[in-house]
Amino acid sequence: MKKLLSGVVGIVFALIFLAAGVFCTVTGISQLKKLNEGKYVETQATITKVETITVSDSDAPGGTREEYEITVEYTLDGKKVVTLLNGTPKEFYEGMELTVLYNIDKPTDVILPGATGFYIMIGLGVVGILIGIVLILKRLRGR
C-alpha cells in the first residue's frame, strides 16, 4: 500500500511539473509571438506613482520582502491610459519618463522594451517539462 501511494504521489508531482512547464512555455511563446507580430507598440510614458509593498516570502530574512508597484500613464488616441508596470526595478521614481510597449489589443498591458522575461519563462517551462518527463519515466520503469 505504501509503495502504491508513493507511486501515485510521484506521478502527481511529475504531472504538476509537466503542466507548469507547458503553461510557462506556451505563455512565453504566445507573448513573444505578440511582440514579434507588432501587437506591442512603443510609446512614451510617465511614472505617476511608486509604491513599496511588503509581501510574505518564507525565503527572505524576516519572512517578508519589498516589491515595487509602479503606476505609469501615457496618452493613446487622445485618452489617458493609467496602468501598473510589472517587474520594474526600484531605481524608478515618480515623474520619470520612459519608453514602454503597450498591447494594441489591451492598452493596459504594458511591458518594458526587451523580451528577456519571455525567454526566461520559456526556458523555465522547458526545464519543467523535462523534469516532469524524467519523473514520469522513472515511475513507469519502477524506480
N, C-alpha and C positions, 0 to 999 in steps of 0.2 A: 504494500500500500504506500509506504514512504517513497519507494522508487518511482511509482506511478505518479504520485503527487509532485515529486521533484522534476520528473519529465514534463509534466503539464506546466509547471511554473516556468521551466526553462523555455518551452515553446512560446508561452505567453510573452515572456521577456524578449525573446527573439522577434516576435511579431510586432512588439512595440517599437523596437529599434528599426525594423523594416518599414513600418508605417510612418514613423517620424522622418526617416531618411527619404522616403518617397515624397512626403509632404514638402520637406525643405528643398529638395531638388526641383520638384515641379514648380513651386512658388518662385524660387530663384530664377529658373529658366523663363517663366512667364513674365516676371518683372524685367529681366534683361531683354527679352523679346520686345516688350512695350517700349523700352528705352531705345532700342535699335530701330524700331519701326517709326520713330518720331512721335510716339504718344506722349512723350515728355518734352516740354518746350522751356527754353531758358528765359528767365526774366530777372529783374532786379527786385529785391525785397528789403524790407527794413525790419530789424528785430524790435518789437514793441514791448516785450516783457521777458524777463529771465527769472524763473522761479526755481529755487532749490527745494527739492522734496527729499524726505528721508524714507527709504524703503527697507524692509526686512531683508537681511541676507545672512544666512547662518554661517557663511564662509568669511564674512568680513569681521574685523575686530569690533567687538561690542555688539555684534549681531545686526548691525544696520550699515547702510552706505548711502551716500548722497547721489542723486541724479538731478539732471537739469532739464527743466521743461521750458523750451524756447518757443515763444509766440512770434510769428512773423506775419507781415502784412505786405500785400502787393496789389497792384491795380490790374484788372483784366476786363477789357471792353468797357472801361469807364466805371466799373464797380470794384469796390474794395473787397479783397479776399483776406480773411484772417484765419490762420490755422497754426497747428503745432508742427514743429520741425523736430523729428525724432533723430536720435543718435548724434546729437551735437556736443561738441567739446565745451568745457566750462569757460574757455577763453572768450566766448561770445558775450557781448554786452548789449544793453538796451541802446537803441539809436544806431547800431552798427548796420551798414548796408552790405548786402552780399548777393551773390548770384545763386539762384535756386532753379530747380527744374520742377515744373508742375505737370500733372497728368491732365491732358486736354479733355479726357472723359470725366475726370473728377478733380476739379481745380484745388480742392483742399488736400489732395495727396501731393505733398511736396517733399523733394529729396535734395540733397546737396549734389553738385556735379561729381562725377566719378562713380563707377559702379562696383567698387571693391566689395561692398556689403553683399551684393548679389552673388559675386564669385565665392565669397566665404560661405554663404548659405548653400550654394550648390555643392561646394566641397564637403561641408559637414553632412549634407544629405547623402552624398555618395558614400562617405565613411559609415553613416548609419545603416545604409543598405547593405554594405559589405559585412558589417558586424552581424546584422540580422541574418544574412545568408549563412555565414560561418556557424552561428549558433544553431540555426535550424539543421544544417547538415550534420553537425556534431550530435545533435539529439536523435536524428534519424539513423545515424550509424551506431547509436547505442553507447556513446562515450559520455 
